[in-house]
Amino acid sequence: MAAIAQRRRGLRYDRPMMDVSQAADGLRRGATVMLDLLLPPQCLNCRAAVDRQGELCADCWQAIRFLAEPCCARCGYPFDYDEGVDALCAACLGAPPDYDRARAVMAYDDASRHLLLSFKHGDRLEGAPSYGRWLERAGRPLLETADLIVPVPLHRWRLLKRRYNQAALLAQALARRTGLPAVNDLLRRKRATPSQGGLSAAGRRANVRGAFAVRPAYADRLAGRRVLLVDDVMTTGATVNAVATVLRRHGVLGVDVLTLARVVRPLATA
């Protein structure tokens, strides 16, 4: 991460909040103690008692399927066996995505669904710092080459209804841990697309086609940069691929994707 500062060439961005003063650290520790006294720490998933705020209990931790290598070098689809460093899954061989690499922390399944939906729709935001730590671990190879972190945007009406963009919270949590700039307003969602839930892979692609744009303030300052795109869940990859296509048109050198979870389907139907 030492070269991160050298790669910030004139972009306006939301600076990660980093306070290194001893006084601030002491205040933060004191606030944590008070919070624990007032609101005893609970598991992010099942609300069982835990040692620290924003953690999982042992049972929920063991139930989560955390993803790691071996996996598809492109989309991060997990392999049962090591097929080589550059091995690609059938889906990426047949139709390579516009992004370079995608990685995820965990599989989206019965064990993780409540955890993720609580974060996305249930205002369970206290897990964001922990999710940032998990993202940092899962995305370490991607972070080594990234110049900036960009969250997938919500349409303004959906943002107004939900009150927060979960992808932006993840991007900020990751930025605080890495020192990379998180540019929350670089992208905009031009139209309010219907929910992707229940749509086929082809339907998802059609739903988000042409839905994203780079804001004019950044349009001329992306050439040659490497963007790390952050979202909560990747299903078919249609959304992140649509965003990657837009970024490529503005001269972005590379687009990697990092998500908190991804759907893992049999390769025959991926």
QUINOR-V391218 format. One record per pair of residues at least 6 apart in sequence whose ideal C-beta (glycine too) atoms are under 6 Angstrom apart, sorted by the first residue. I is the first residue (numbers start at 1). J is the second residue. D is the distance in Angstrom with one decimal. If there is no record, write none. Layout:
# QUINOR-V391218
i	j	d
I	J	D
I	J	D
This chain:
# QUINOR-V391218
i	j	d
1	179	5.9
4	179	5.3
4	180	5.7
7	147	4.5
11	221	5.6
13	181	3.9
13	183	4.3
14	182	5.5
14	184	5.2
16	175	4.0
16	176	4.7
41	50	4.8
41	52	5.5
41	53	4.7
43	50	5.2
43	56	5.5
43	57	4.0
43	60	5.6
44	56	5.7
44	115	5.9
44	127	4.4
45	56	5.8
45	60	4.3
45	114	6.0
45	115	4.5
46	60	5.6
48	57	4.4
50	57	5.4
53	126	5.8
54	126	4.9
54	127	4.9
54	129	5.6
54	130	4.4
63	111	4.1
64	106	5.3
64	111	5.5
64	112	5.6
65	106	6.0
65	107	4.1
66	106	5.3
67	78	5.4
67	104	5.5
70	79	4.4
70	82	4.2
71	77	6.0
71	78	5.0
71	79	5.8
72	88	5.5
72	89	3.9
72	92	5.8
73	86	5.0
73	88	6.0
74	88	5.4
74	92	4.2
75	92	5.4
75	102	4.9
76	102	4.8
76	103	4.5
76	104	5.9
77	89	4.4
89	267	5.9
90	267	5.0
91	270	4.3
97	237	5.9
97	241	4.9
98	241	5.3
98	244	4.1
98	245	4.7
99	244	4.1
99	255	4.5
99	257	5.1
100	254	5.0
100	255	6.0
100	256	5.5
101	256	4.8
102	257	3.8
103	138	5.4
103	139	5.4
103	258	5.7
104	259	4.6
104	261	5.7
104	262	3.8
105	134	4.6
105	138	4.5
105	260	5.2
106	112	5.3
106	261	5.0
107	264	4.7
108	233	5.5
108	261	4.1
108	263	4.9
112	261	5.7
116	261	5.6
118	124	4.0
119	127	6.0
119	166	5.9
120	166	5.0
120	232	5.8
128	169	4.8
128	173	4.7
129	173	5.6
131	170	5.8
131	173	6.0
131	260	5.8
132	173	2.8
132	174	4.8
132	177	5.2
135	174	5.0
135	258	5.7
136	177	4.9
139	258	4.1
142	228	5.7
142	256	4.2
142	258	5.8
143	178	5.7
145	226	5.4
146	180	5.9
146	226	5.4
146	228	3.9
147	225	4.4
147	226	4.9
148	181	5.0
148	183	5.4
149	171	4.9
149	174	5.8
149	175	5.5
149	180	5.3
149	182	4.5
149	228	4.9
149	230	5.9
150	183	5.4
150	186	5.1
150	227	5.3
150	229	5.6
151	167	3.8
151	168	4.3
151	171	4.0
151	184	6.0
151	230	5.0
152	167	4.7
152	231	4.3
153	187	4.7
153	188	5.7
153	189	4.8
154	165	4.8
155	189	4.2
155	192	4.2
157	192	5.4
159	165	5.8
166	232	5.0
167	230	5.6
167	231	4.8
167	232	5.8
168	184	4.8
170	230	5.2
171	182	4.4
171	230	4.4
172	182	5.3
175	182	3.7
186	218	5.0
187	212	5.8
188	213	5.6
188	215	5.7
189	211	5.9
190	211	5.9
190	213	5.3
191	211	5.6
193	207	5.2
193	208	5.8
193	211	5.2
196	204	5.1
201	236	4.5
204	236	5.2
204	238	3.8
205	238	4.6
208	238	5.6
208	239	5.2
208	242	4.4
212	242	5.8
212	243	5.1
212	246	5.0
214	250	5.3
219	250	5.9
222	250	4.5
222	251	5.8
222	252	5.1
223	251	3.3
224	253	5.2
225	252	5.9
226	253	5.4
226	254	4.2
227	247	5.7
227	252	5.5
227	255	5.2
228	256	5.2
228	258	5.9
229	240	5.7
229	243	5.9
229	257	4.9
230	258	5.4
231	259	5.0
232	260	5.0
233	261	4.9
234	259	4.5
234	262	4.3
235	263	4.7
240	257	4.7
244	255	4.2
247	255	5.3
